[in-house]
Amino acid sequence: MPDPATQPPASAPGAASPWVVFLVFLRLGLTSFGGPVAHLGYFRAELVERRRWLTDAAYADLVALCQFLPGPASSQVGLGLGMHRAGPLGALAAWAGFTLPSALALALAALGVAALDPGGDSGWLRGLKIVAAAVVAQAVWGMARTLAPDRPRATLALAAAALVLVWPLTGLPLVVGQLVPIAVGALVGWMLFRGEPATDADHLHVGLSRRAGASCLAGLAVLLVALPLLAAATAEPAVRLVDGMVRAGSLVFGGGHVVLPLLQAEVVPTGLVDREAFLAGYGLAQAVPGPLFTLSSFLGAAAGGTVLASLALAALATVAIFVPAALLLFGALPFWGALRQAPAARAALTGVNAAVVGLLLAAFYDPVFVSAVDAPIHVALGLAAFLALHIWTAPPWLVVLGGAGLAGAVL
């Protein structure tokens, strides 16, 4: 594997058409199993390692920002990558490509057109989990080489991982355990790395002004105020559904699974979806690639009557739950980009980047590794997937298909 330091710089931002971005993210949306942390690994393998759309430092900066914001972190990272590569249409293309496969599968499942068995531990499903573990392991390894190459940053990364792993013992909310290591990384970076200059390649180029960012944040505030008033003034199920999805998408910290109680509170007590259908949708969402937030597609379709009404509500719910994530990201990015120009901020982000490596390392262990590997044959399959990805540089989608097929045959 070539040393990242000797490779050519990442290609220029804005150098791809929205159609190319859509096709790249469509393939990721069809093959990215394993949850948000695994998605970040797939993104890095495809866009940083293979296509070199941006540097590890720029990617880590984006991941760090999305860890601070409410919403689905992997989808927000995808939106940022699409914006970096092809502007606003690129962001839309990235979101559509990554989201549509699972959204469509879950909407059809709610109509009884698709049938999956998420309750069992079938061989192919176990294989997908093992491949996801290998993808995350490769991401941790590669990011550690570039973002934690020396003793201070390696120590910071391992300390962040240890803090996340022992955080449940404190009894404090788990989301706080994700934010504290980033804050500590920023503080340590500010103290230790103020002499290190940043290059232009380390920046994520998004082409948004501060005025545009402020407009995005104002638009989200209007939605959060207007939609509850509109829902209270009308008995229209579509309005209540959109209101619930926007509110859930605005309040979630800590990953996709945290949205479940919020969604249940929005659709079950109100009678939009019964409890059994909600649980069935959650189970199905575990067996499809892409973001867990596309459970909203299942809930929207389940709330409909006719086929056309169900599909329309599924589309509304899917868009509504992701709108806050997009508005928050695009509202924050212009200010984030300006902030990181300051020498003190660049030093802090050096520490944050090392802490992000630690967060990924902790997530590689739990939940990715512990949920996928519990037998020697699983370790063997995981090592084979890691070899294909890291040494033979096989495309992640090919490793996903091969891993699922092989595991289905031998497990």
Secondary structure, DSSP 8 states (H G I E B T S, - for coil): ---GGGS-----TT-S-HHHHHHHHHHHHHH--S-HHHHHHHHIIIIIIIS-SS-HHHHHHHHHHHHHSSS-HHHHHHHHHHHHHHHHHHHHHHHHHHHHHHHHHHHHHHTTS----TTS--HHHHHHHHHHHHHHHHHHHHHHHHHS-SHHHHHHHHHHHHHHHHGGGGTS-HHHHHHHHHHHHHHHHHHH-TT----GGGS------HHHHHHHHHHHHHHHHHHHHHHHH---HHHHHHHHHHHHHHH--SSGGGHHHHHHHHHTTTTSS-HHHHHHHHHHHTTSSS-GGGHHHHHHHHT-SSHHHHHHHHHHHHHHHHHHHHHHHHHHHHHHHHHTTSHHHHHHHHHHHHHHHHHHHHHIIIIIIHHH--SHHHHHHHHHHHHHHHTS---HHHHHHHHHHHHHHH-
